[in-house]
Amino acid sequence: MTLVAITGGTGFVGQAVLEEANRREMSLRALARGEQGARGGVAWIKGDLADTAALARLCDGADAVIHIAGAVNLPTREEFAAVNIAGTQAAVDAARAAGVRRFVHVSSLAAREPGLSDYGWSKRMAEEVVQVSGLDWTIVRPPAIYGPRDREILELFRAARWRVVPMPPAGGRASILQVDDLARLLLDLVPATSASQRIFEPDDGQPGGWEHRALAREIGAAVGKNVWAPQVPGAVLSAAARLDRLVRGKHAKLTPDRARYIAHPDWVSDPARAVPRELWQPLIATPDGLRATAQWYRAADWL
């Protein structure tokens, strides 16, 4: 049986991968900072990306590594580098030392624009670490990911209850993908020799992505509301980011780095980097996925 080692197993995407692997009766070994409860098919390794001994235990005897762990919102470039670049290097080094050849790396569409944000820069540099690793790699650049347990897009659902969903500046478009579809893709890539040394940008199948206001209306429909979707200018986003930094310091959610990322008009997955249909296809239509996500939020008392 194939043994897959994963980083980031306790996160939003990682939890979906664990659930999908369980459905497939796959064996996983997963890295976690703290103690975890027993879970069928999962052997937990206590440690983080800075713990070389833990990474060695994680990769020992594994057939493949899925590297999911990373940070999306940190105060400084140096902190992004420590987690996203150095952490990826550590995972690559551990895989090589253990003789693991297959390496599936979760990046971000932000890596296409490394000059736009420190986050995007760190994800691009992490991709370069993987590309020169000598491993049998595949890089996945997900677009916006949503689904149960997600706390990022949750704020848009909460806003929709009040019938107002602020969106990025006019003219922008974005792709989106339900987390279970991403989890299926990551596991499908483990044995996929045709995917070696390739970068993929998956999406939900919506041609040209979603215009921001259309996406806001779908989120509104998911919570049973007709919504107004004012499009916030980049200058206003920047001002709000400075205010959030002033009020919440290093705990700010809307940092200047994040504001620049949000204001960019094109976060549409590139059709030239689409996953071949014979390898993977999205199964969850976004309107259906958003409704199911809203139901999960309500059941969990998040909405």
VOBA-1610 file (N, C-alpha, C; in pm, whole numbers, padded with zeros to 5 digits, always signed):
BEGIN
Met+00085-00120+00000Met+00000+00000+00000Met+00088+00125+00000Thr+00049+00223-00080Thr+00123+00349-00087Thr+00113+00425+00045Leu+00225+00472+00096Leu+00228+00554+00217Leu+00262+00697+00177Val+00174+00789+00209Val+00191+00930+00173Val+00216+01012+00299Ala+00322+01090+00298Ala+00353+01182+00409Ala+00301+01320+00373Ile+00233+01386+00467Ile+00184+01520+00439Ile+00221+01617+00549Thr+00250+01739+00508Thr+00266+01850+00602Thr+00136+01931+00597Gly+00108+02002+00705Gly-00014+02084+00705Gly-00141+02003+00722Gly-00131+01885+00782Gly-00247+01798+00794Gly-00355+01846+00887Thr-00323+01940+00976Thr-00425+01990+01069Thr-00495+02115+01015Gly-00451+02166+00901Gly-00509+02288+00845Gly-00635+02261+00764Phe-00687+02367+00705Phe-00811+02361+00628Phe-00800+02262+00512Val-00698+02277+00427Val-00680+02186+00315Val-00636+02049+00364Gly-00545+02046+00460Gly-00495+01919+00511Gly-00604+01830+00567Gln-00700+01887+00640Gln-00810+01808+00694Gln-00893+01744+00583Ala-00914+01818+00475Ala-00988+01762+00361Ala-00910+01648+00296Val-00777+01661+00290Val-00695+01553+00235Val-00703+01428+00323Leu-00699+01446+00455Leu-00712+01332+00545Leu-00845+01260+00524Glu-00952+01336+00510Glu-01084+01276+00491Glu-01093+01201+00358Glu-01038+01261+00252Glu-01041+01195+00122Glu-00955+01069+00124Ala-00840+01075+00188Ala-00754+00957+00198Ala-00824+00845+00274Asn-00899+00881+00377Asn-00973+00781+00454Asn-01079+00714+00367Arg-01146+00794+00283Arg-01245+00736+00192Arg-01180+00636+00096Arg-01055+00664+00060Arg-00983+00576-00032Arg-00909+00463+00039Glu-00917+00462+00172Glu-00847+00362+00254Glu-00696+00367+00230Met-00644+00490+00218Met-00501+00512+00202Met-00436+00529+00338Ser-00306+00502+00344Ser-00229+00523+00466Ser-00155+00656+00457Leu-00168+00736+00562Leu-00101+00866+00566Leu-00016+00876+00691Arg+00090+00954+00679Arg+00168+00997+00794Arg+00166+01149+00789Ala+00124+01213+00899Ala+00099+01357+00896Ala+00173+01429+01008Leu+00230+01544+00972Leu+00304+01627+01067Leu+00208+01721+01141Ala+00225+01733+01272Ala+00139+01822+01352Ala+00220+01877+01468Arg+00196+02006+01500Arg+00271+02068+01610Arg+00234+02008+01745Gly+00103+01985+01765Gly+00056+01937+01894Gly+00005+01794+01888Glu-00032+01743+02004Glu-00087+01608+02010Glu-00221+01603+01937Gln-00244+01495+01864Gln-00368+01477+01788Gln-00437+01349+01832Gly-00569+01351+01824Gly-00645+01231+01856Gly-00626+01124+01750Ala-00656+01001+01788Ala-00644+00889+01694Ala-00737+00911+01575Arg-00686+00875+01459Arg-00764+00891+01336Arg-00729+00775+01244Gly-00830+00708+01194Gly-00808+00590+01112Gly-00722+00619+00990Gly-00619+00536+00970Gly-00533+00550+00854Gly-00427+00657+00863Val-00420+00729+00977Val-00325+00839+00992Val-00231+00813+01109Ala-00101+00818+01082Ala+00000+00814+01188Ala+00053+00955+01206Trp+00036+01011+01325Trp+00077+01148+01350Trp+00224+01154+01392Ile+00294+01253+01337Ile+00432+01281+01376Ile+00434+01420+01439Lys+00474+01427+01566Lys+00475+01556+01634Lys+00597+01636+01594Gly+00573+01761+01549Gly+00683+01848+01508Gly+00635+01950+01407Asp+00729+02030+01357Asp+00695+02130+01257Asp+00804+02134+01151Leu+00795+02231+01060Leu+00888+02237+00948Leu+01030+02275+00990Ala+01045+02326+01110Ala+01178+02360+01161Ala+01242+02244+01237Asp+01170+02134+01251Asp+01216+02019+01328Asp+01266+01912+01231Thr+01398+01909+01209Thr+01453+01817+01109Thr+01433+01671+01148Ala+01439+01641+01277Ala+01419+01503+01322Ala+01276+01458+01294Ala+01179+01547+01319Ala+01039+01513+01292Ala+01016+01494+01143Leu+01076+01578+01061Leu+01062+01563+00916Leu+01125+01433+00868Ala+01235+01395+00928Ala+01298+01268+00892Ala+01205+01151+00923Arg+01140+01155+01042Arg+01045+01049+01078Arg+00925+01051+00984Leu+00882+01170+00946Leu+00767+01184+00857Leu+00794+01115+00723Cys+00912+01135+00669Cys+00943+01088+00534Cys+00998+00947+00528Asp+01043+00893+00641Asp+01106+00762+00641Asp+01010+00655+00589Gly+01046+00592+00479Gly+00965+00485+00422Gly+00845+00531+00342Ala+00825+00660+00327Ala+00710+00711+00251Ala+00736+00696+00102Asp+00627+00685+00028Asp+00635+00677-00118Asp+00622+00814-00183Ala+00561+00907-00113Ala+00540+01041-00167Ala+00520+01140-00053Val+00547+01265-00081Val+00520+01375+00013Val+00423+01472-00053Ile+00319+01511+00021Ile+00232+01621-00020Ile+00260+01735+00077His+00320+01842+00026His+00360+01954+00112His+00254+02063+00104Ile+00173+02071+00209Ile+00063+02166+00216Ile+00095+02283+00309Ala+00171+02258+00413Ala+00194+02357+00518Ala+00250+02487+00462Gly+00201+02598+00515Gly+00249+02730+00475Gly+00170+02837+00547Ala+00211+02961+00527Ala+00145+03075+00591Ala+00092+03169+00483Val-00027+03225+00507Val-00087+03317+00410Val-00091+03461+00461Asn-00074+03480+00591Asn-00088+03615+00646Asn+00009+03633+00762Leu+00123+03699+00733Leu+00224+03728+00835Leu+00266+03874+00824Pro+00320+03931+00930Pro+00352+04073+00928Pro+00469+04114+00838Thr+00568+04025+00819Thr+00689+04068+00750Thr+00734+03968+00645Arg+00815+04017+00551Arg+00873+03932+00448Arg+00961+03824+00510Glu+01034+03860+00613Glu+01123+03764+00677Glu+01045+03646+00736Glu+00929+03674+00793Glu+00847+03566+00849Glu+00790+03478+00739Phe+00747+03539+00628Phe+00702+03459+00515Phe+00815+03369+00464Ala+00935+03424+00455Ala+01049+03346+00406Ala+01078+03228+00498Ala+01071+03251+00629Ala+01101+03146+00725Ala+01004+03029+00713Val+00876+03059+00690Val+00775+02952+00683Val+00765+02893+00543Asn+00745+02979+00444Asn+00713+02928+00311Asn+00834+02886+00228Ile+00946+02955+00245Ile+01065+02917+00167Ile+01150+02817+00244Ala+01193+02857+00363Ala+01277+02766+00442Ala+01202+02639+00479Gly+01073+02651+00506Gly+00993+02533+00538Gly+00985+02436+00421Thr+00968+02490+00300Thr+00967+02405+00181Thr+01102+02341+00159Gln+01209+02417+00179Gln+01343+02361+00164Gln+01364+02245+00262Ala+01316+02262+00385Ala+01331+02156+00485Ala+01254+02031+00445Ala+01134+02049+00390Ala+01055+01933+00346Ala+01122+01863+00229Val+01175+01941+00134Val+01247+01884+00020Val+01370+01807+00068Asp+01446+01866+00158Asp+01568+01801+00208Asp+01534+01669+00277Ala+01426+01668+00355Ala+01387+01546+00426Ala+01344+01438+00328Ala+01271+01478+00224Ala+01228+01382+00123Ala+01350+01321+00052Arg+01444+01405+00014Arg+01564+01354-00054Arg+01644+01260+00035Ala+01661+01301+00161Ala+01740+01219+00253Ala+01675+01082+00277Ala+01543+01077+00272Ala+01471+00952+00296Ala+01454+00869+00169Gly+01499+00923+00057Gly+01484+00851-00069Gly+01344+00859-00128Val+01265+00957-00085Val+01131+00976-00142Val+01145+01053-00273Arg+01090+01000-00380Arg+01104+01067-00509Arg+00988+01161-00539Arg+00865+01119-00508Arg+00747+01195-00552Arg+00717+01306-00453Phe+00700+01429-00504Phe+00679+01546-00418Phe+00570+01633-00483Val+00456+01641-00418Val+00345+01726-00464Val+00341+01850-00376His+00359+01965-00437His+00374+02091-00362His+00254+02181-00385Val+00193+02225-00275Val+00079+02316-00283Val+00130+02459-00276Ser+00115+02531-00385Ser+00158+02670-00394Ser+00034+02760-00389Ser+00028+02858-00475Ser-00083+02954-00479Ser-00078+03029-00611Leu-00194+03075-00659Leu-00194+03163-00775Leu-00112+03289-00748Ala-00096+03325-00622Ala-00017+03444-00588Ala+00126+03433-00637Ala+00175+03311-00658Ala+00313+03292-00705Ala+00333+03348-00846Arg+00225+03371-00919Arg+00239+03430-01053Arg+00281+03575-01047Glu+00256+03639-00934Glu+00283+03783-00918Glu+00375+03806-00799Pro+00501+03764-00806Pro+00589+03773-00689Pro+00623+03916-00648Gly+00606+04012-00740Gly+00634+04150-00704Gly+00517+04221-00638Leu+00404+04153-00630Leu+00283+04217-00579Leu+00273+04212-00427Ser+00318+04103-00368Ser+00304+04086-00223Ser+00418+03998-00171Asp+00449+04015-00043Asp+00550+03929+00019Asp+00504+03784+00019Tyr+00374+03764+00036Tyr+00320+03628+00031Tyr+00345+03566-00105Gly+00309+03637-00213Gly+00332+03584-00347Gly+00478+03559-00376Trp+00563+03650-00330Trp+00709+03632-00347Trp+00755+03505-00279Ser+00709+03483-00157Ser+00755+03364-00083Ser+00705+03236-00148Lys+00584+03238-00205Lys+00533+03119-00272Lys+00608+03092-00402Arg+00646+03198-00475Arg+00725+03177-00596Arg+00863+03121-00562Met+00926+03175-00459Met+01057+03125-00420Met+01048+02979-00373Ala+00940+02945-00306Ala+00921+02806-00264Ala+00906+02715-00385Glu+00836+02762-00488Glu+00825+02683-00611Glu+00964+02658-00670Glu+01048+02758-00667Glu+01182+02742-00724Glu+01264+02640-00644Val+01245+02637-00514Val+01310+02535-00432Val+01271+02396-00480Val+01142+02378-00506Val+01092+02248-00551Val+01145+02215-00690Gln+01146+02314-00778Gln+01184+02289-00917Gln+01331+02248-00934Val+01416+02292-00844Val+01559+02254-00853Val+01596+02141-00757Ser+01495+02076-00700Ser+01519+01976-00596Ser+01574+01844-00649Gly+01554+01817-00778Gly+01591+01687-00831Gly+01487+01581-00805Leu+01376+01617-00739Leu+01269+01523-00711Leu+01172+01514-00829Asp+01085+01417-00823Asp+00977+01401-00920Asp+00860+01486-00870Trp+00858+01613-00909Trp+00766+01708-00848Trp+00649+01744-00938Thr+00541+01786-00873Thr+00429+01855-00937Thr+00388+01969-00845Ile+00366+02086-00903Ile+00325+02203-00826Ile+00179+02234-00859Val+00100+02258-00756Val-00040+02296-00772Val-00059+02437-00719Arg-00111+02524-00803Arg-00142+02661-00762Arg-00293+02677-00748Pro-00349+02651-00631Pro-00493+02664-00616Pro-00537+02810-00625Pro-00659+02835-00672Pro-00718+02969-00662Pro-00777+02985-00522Ala-00873+03072-00504Ala-00942+03085-00375Ala-01009+02952-00341Ile-00984+02902-00222Ile-01039+02774-00178Ile-01145+02801-00071Tyr-01256+02731-00082Tyr-01363+02749+00018Tyr-01414+02612+00060Gly-01494+02610+00165Gly-01554+02486+00211Gly-01561+02482+00362Pro-01614+02374+00418Pro-01622+02360+00563Pro-01486+02379+00630Arg-01490+02448+00743Arg-01373+02480+00827Arg-01298+02604+00781Asp-01326+02656+00665Asp-01251+02773+00617Asp-01295+02899+00692Arg-01196+02974+00743Arg-01227+03097+00816Arg-01196+03223+00735Glu-01142+03208+00615Glu-01112+03325+00532Glu-01238+03373+00461Ile-01298+03286+00380Ile-01419+03325+00306Ile-01541+03331+00398Leu-01530+03275+00518Leu-01637+03285+00617Leu-01684+03428+00635Glu-01590+03523+00634Glu-01628+03663+00656Glu-01723+03713+00548Leu-01710+03664+00426Leu-01802+03704+00320Leu-01942+03647+00344Phe-01950+03525+00396Phe-02079+03467+00429Phe-02145+03545+00542Arg-02066+03584+00640Arg-02121+03663+00750Arg-02173+03798+00701Ala-02097+03860+00610Ala-02141+03987+00554Ala-02270+03970+00475Ala-02283+03857+00406Ala-02403+03834+00324Ala-02530+03829+00407Arg-02519+03791+00533Arg-02639+03791+00618Arg-02697+03930+00632Trp-02610+04032+00620Trp-02653+04172+00630Trp-02679+04233+00492Arg-02673+04149+00390Arg-02706+04186+00252Arg-02602+04279+00187Val-02484+04292+00247Val-02378+04374+00188Val-02250+04291+00188Val-02194+04267+00069Val-02072+04188+00057Val-01967+04272-00016Pro-01880+04341+00057Pro-01776+04422-00009Pro-01682+04333-00090Met-01648+04378-00209Met-01562+04300-00297Met-01447+04388-00346Pro-01344+04327-00408Pro-01229+04404-00458Pro-01269+04501-00568Pro-01175+04582-00614Pro-01206+04687-00711Pro-01273+04637-00838Ala-01345+04728-00904Ala-01421+04694-01024Ala-01330+04637-01132Gly-01385+04547-01210Gly-01313+04490-01324Gly-01238+04364-01293Gly-01236+04322-01167Gly-01158+04205-01130Gly-01236+04075-01145Arg-01161+03967-01162Arg-01219+03834-01172Arg-01130+03737-01095Ala-01190+03628-01050Ala-01115+03529-00974Ala-01172+03390-00998Ser-01086+03291-00993Ser-01131+03153-00993Ser-01149+03107-00849Ile-01219+02996-00834Ile-01250+02945-00701Ile-01258+02793-00711Leu-01240+02724-00597Leu-01242+02579-00598Leu-01281+02528-00459Gln-01371+02429-00456Gln-01412+02371-00330Gln-01301+02280-00276Val-01280+02281-00147Val-01164+02215-00087Val-01162+02064-00110Asp-01279+02000-00117Asp-01279+01855-00140Asp-01231+01822-00281Asp-01262+01908-00377Asp-01209+01888-00512Asp-01056+01902-00513Leu-01004+01998-00438Leu-00859+02013-00428Leu-00797+01891-00362Ala-00858+01840-00257Ala-00805+01722-00189Ala-00798+01603-00284Arg-00903+01584-00365Arg-00900+01475-00462Arg-00784+01492-00560Leu-00763+01615-00606Leu-00655+01641-00700Leu-00520+01606-00639Leu-00495+01650-00518Leu-00364+01627-00456Leu-00335+01478-00443Leu-00436+01399-00406Leu-00415+01256-00394Leu-00407+01189-00531Asp-00483+01238-00627Asp-00475+01184-00763Asp-00336+01204-00824Leu-00268+01310-00782Leu-00137+01342-00838Leu-00026+01251-00786Val-00048+01185-00675Val+00059+01103-00617Val+00109+00997-00716Pro+00020+00919-00780Pro+00072+00818-00873Pro+00082+00866-01017Ala+00052+00992-01043Ala+00037+01041-01181Ala+00172+01076-01243Thr+00232+00981-01310Thr+00362+01006-01373Thr+00351+01109-01485Ser+00233+01121-01546Ser+00215+01218-01654Ser+00219+01361-01603Ala+00210+01379-01470Ala+00208+01513-01411Ala+00346+01558-01364Ser+00447+01480-01387Ser+00581+01513-01337Ser+00634+01641-01400Gln+00698+01723-01316Gln+00761+01848-01360Gln+00661+01941-01430Arg+00542+01950-01374Arg+00440+02037-01430Arg+00379+02124-01320Ile+00332+02242-01360Ile+00261+02334-01270Ile+00116+02340-01316Phe+00024+02313-01224Phe-00119+02314-01256Phe-00191+02427-01181Glu-00290+02486-01248Glu-00377+02586-01186Glu-00521+02538-01200Pro-00570+02462-01104Pro-00706+02407-01112Pro-00812+02512-01082Asp-00936+02482-01116Asp-01049+02569-01080Asp-01176+02488-01084Asp-01290+02556-01066Asp-01419+02488-01058Asp-01481+02461-01195Gly-01412+02497-01302Gly-01465+02477-01436Gly-01539+02596-01492Gln-01550+02706-01416Gln-01617+02826-01464Gln-01526+02897-01564Pro-01564+02904-01692Pro-01477+02967-01793Pro-01450+03114-01758Gly-01323+03153-01757Gly-01288+03291-01728Gly-01303+03331-01584Gly-01328+03233-01495Gly-01343+03266-01353Gly-01474+03338-01324Trp-01481+03398-01207Trp-01601+03468-01160Trp-01574+03618-01151Glu-01661+03696-01211Glu-01659+03840-01185Glu-01696+03859-01038His-01630+03951-00972His-01643+03961-00826His-01787+03979-00780Arg-01863+04063-00847Arg-02002+04085-00803Arg-02087+03960-00823Ala-02060+03884-00931Ala-02134+03761-00953Ala-02106+03660-00842Leu-01980+03654-00800Leu-01945+03564-00690Leu-02013+03608-00561Ala-02018+03739-00536Ala-02087+03789-00417Ala-02234+03750-00419Arg-02297+03758-00536Arg-02438+03720-00546Arg-02458+03571-00517Glu-02362+03488-00561Glu-02373+03345-00532Glu-02358+03318-00383Ile-02269+03391-00317Ile-02255+03376-00172Ile-02382+03420-00102Gly-02441+03531-00150Gly-02568+03575-00094Gly-02675+03469-00111Ala-02684+03411-00229Ala-02784+03307-00254Ala-02763+03188-00161Ala-02637+03158-00130Ala-02606+03045-00043Ala-02662+03063+00098Val-02673+03189+00141Val-02730+03216+00274Val-02873+03268+00265Gly-02930+03265+00145Gly-03069+03303+00126Gly-03095+03452+00123Lys-02995+03530+00077Lys-03011+03675+00075Lys-02977+03732-00063Asn-03051+03836-00101Asn-03009+03917-00214Asn-02912+04022-00160Val-02795+04032-00219Val-02693+04117-00160Val-02652+04230-00254Trp-02603+04336-00193Trp-02536+04446-00264Trp-02387+04422-00251Ala-02314+04435-00362Ala-02171+04405-00362Ala-02092+04529-00403Pro-02074+04625-00312Pro-01992+04743-00345Pro-01848+04702-00371Gln-01787+04758-00473Gln-01649+04725-00507Gln-01557+04832-00449Val-01470+04788-00359Val-01388+04879-00279Val-01261+04915-00356Pro-01234+05045-00379Pro-01112+05085-00450Pro-00986+05042-00375Gly-00878+05024-00451Gly-00752+04982-00391Gly-00703+05078-00285Ala-00723+05206-00306Ala-00677+05304-00208Ala-00750+05289-00075Val-00878+05254-00082Val-00956+05233+00040Val-00909+05106+00111Leu-00881+05001+00034Leu-00827+04879+00094Leu-00695+04906+00165Ser-00608+04985+00102Ser-00479+05018+00163Ser-00497+05096+00293Ala-00590+05190+00292Ala-00616+05268+00413Ala-00672+05180+00524Ala-00762+05089+00486Ala-00818+04998+00586Ala-00710+04906+00644Ala-00615+04866+00558Ala-00505+04781+00606Ala-00418+04855+00706Arg-00389+04983+00677Arg-00308+05061+00771Arg-00381+05077+00904Leu-00513+05095+00899Leu-00591+05109+01021Leu-00592+04978+01100Asp-00609+04867+01030Asp-00609+04737+01099Asp-00474+04712+01165Arg-00366+04746+01096Arg-00233+04729+01154Arg-00217+04817+01279Leu-00271+04940+01272Leu-00263+05031+01385Leu-00339+04976+01505Val-00456+04918+01479Val-00543+04872+01588Val-00498+04736+01642Arg-00467+04641+01552Arg-00441+04505+01596Arg-00295+04463+01585Gly-00209+04553+01538Gly-00066+04523+01532Gly-00037+04399+01450Lys+00046+04311+01505Lys+00086+04191+01431Lys-00028+04092+01412His-00141+04116+01479His-00257+04028+01464His-00355+04079+01358Ala-00318+04183+01287Ala-00406+04239+01184Ala-00441+04133+01080Lys-00567+04132+01039Lys-00612+04039+00934Lys-00593+04099+00796Leu-00617+04229+00783Leu-00599+04296+00653Leu-00469+04376+00660Thr-00359+04312+00622Thr-00230+04379+00620Thr-00213+04453+00487Pro-00120+04549+00479Pro-00092+04613+00349Pro-00055+04511+00242Asp+00019+04407+00281Asp+00056+04302+00187Asp-00069+04232+00132Arg-00160+04201+00219Arg-00284+04133+00179Arg-00373+04225+00097Ala-00374+04353+00130Ala-00456+04449+00054Ala-00410+04457-00091Arg-00278+04458-00113Arg-00227+04460-00251Arg-00266+04334-00326Tyr-00262+04222-00256Tyr-00300+04095-00317Tyr-00448+04096-00356Ile-00533+04140-00265Ile-00678+04140-00288Ile-00715+04231-00404Ala-00647+04344-00415Ala-00683+04445-00516Ala-00643+04406-00658His-00558+04304-00673His-00514+04264-00807His-00634+04215-00888Pro-00647+04256-01015Pro-00770+04226-01090Pro-00779+04087-01149Asp-00670+04013-01156Asp-00674+03886-01227Asp-00620+03771-01142Trp-00711+03703-01074Trp-00677+03579-01006Trp-00755+03464-01068Val-00753+03460-01201Val-00819+03354-01277Val-00716+03247-01313Ser-00748+03123-01288Ser-00658+03013-01323Ser-00633+03013-01474Asp-00508+02991-01511Asp-00467+02994-01651Asp-00510+02864-01720Pro-00593+02873-01826Pro-00634+02751-01897Pro-00516+02671-01951Ala-00405+02739-01981Ala-00288+02668-02033Ala-00225+02579-01925Arg-00259+02603-01800Arg-00206+02521-01690Arg-00317+02436-01627Ala-00424+02413-01701Ala-00533+02331-01649Ala-00487+02186-01631Val-00545+02119-01534Val-00516+01977-01513Val-00582+01899-01626Pro-00510+01806-01690Pro-00571+01725-01797Pro-00699+01657-01747Arg-00803+01659-01828Arg-00933+01606-01786Arg-00928+01456-01757Glu-00838+01385-01823Glu-00829+01241-01796Glu-00765+01214-01661Leu-00700+01314-01603Leu-00636+01298-01472Leu-00729+01341-01358Trp-00796+01454-01378Trp-00882+01510-01272Trp-00980+01608-01331Gln-01101+01612-01273Gln-01200+01714-01307Gln-01271+01757-01179Pro-01308+01886-01169Pro-01386+01928-01052Pro-01524+01864-01055Leu-01573+01824-00939Leu-01704+01760-00929Leu-01809+01848-00865Ile-01765+01954-00796Ile-01857+02035-00715Ile-01880+02169-00782Ala-02000+02190-00834Ala-02035+02319-00892Ala-02036+02424-00781Thr-01983+02541-00810Thr-01966+02642-00706Thr-02097+02681-00636Pro-02209+02704-00706Pro-02332+02736-00632Pro-02371+02628-00532Asp-02356+02501-00572Asp-02387+02391-00481Asp-02289+02387-00365Gly-02161+02407-00395Gly-02060+02404-00290Gly-02077+02517-00190Leu-02115+02635-00238Leu-02136+02747-00148Leu-02256+02723-00056Arg-02362+02664-00111Arg-02479+02634-00027Arg-02443+02531+00080Ala-02369+02428+00041Ala-02329+02327+00139Ala-02237+02386+00245Thr-02151+02477+00205Thr-02061+02543+00300Thr-02140+02628+00400Ala-02240+02702+00349Ala-02325+02782+00438Ala-02398+02692+00538Gln-02444+02576+00493Gln-02511+02483+00583Gln-02416+02433+00691Trp-02291+02405+00651Trp-02192+02360+00750Trp-02165+02471+00851Tyr-02148+02594+00805Tyr-02125+02706+00895Tyr-02238+02719+00997Arg-02361+02705+00949Arg-02475+02716+01041Arg-02472+02604+01144Ala-02447+02482+01097Ala-02446+02367+01189Ala-02336+02382+01294Ala-02226+02446+01255Ala-02114+02466+01348Ala-02128+02595+01430Asp-02240+02666+01411Asp-02265+02795+01478Asp-02161+02899+01443Trp-02111+02895+01321Trp-02019+02998+01272Trp-02095+03110+01205Leu-02217+03084+01166Leu-02301+03189+01105Leu-02416+03224+01199
//
